[in-house]
């Protein structure tokens, strides 16, 4: 499939397995719509990096700060699960 969304949806519906990034399935795992089939020791570390960028005139904008804080917390939380 060209997109991971339908794969995850199919797994949630019980019609197959999904190999997906933890950030994409974290909520479904937490509320038990999905379950792990392999032990956590087999998780693969990612070399992907998230980069947030904004124009210089937005530096100091409280909305940007709030989004960066939220995003950083989400990324930190997903790296722990």
Secondary structure, 3 states (H helix, E strand, C coil): CCCHHHHHHHHHCCCCCCCCCHHHHHHHHHCCCCCCCCCHHHCCCCCCCCCCCCCHHHCCCHHHHHHHHHHHHHHHHHHHC
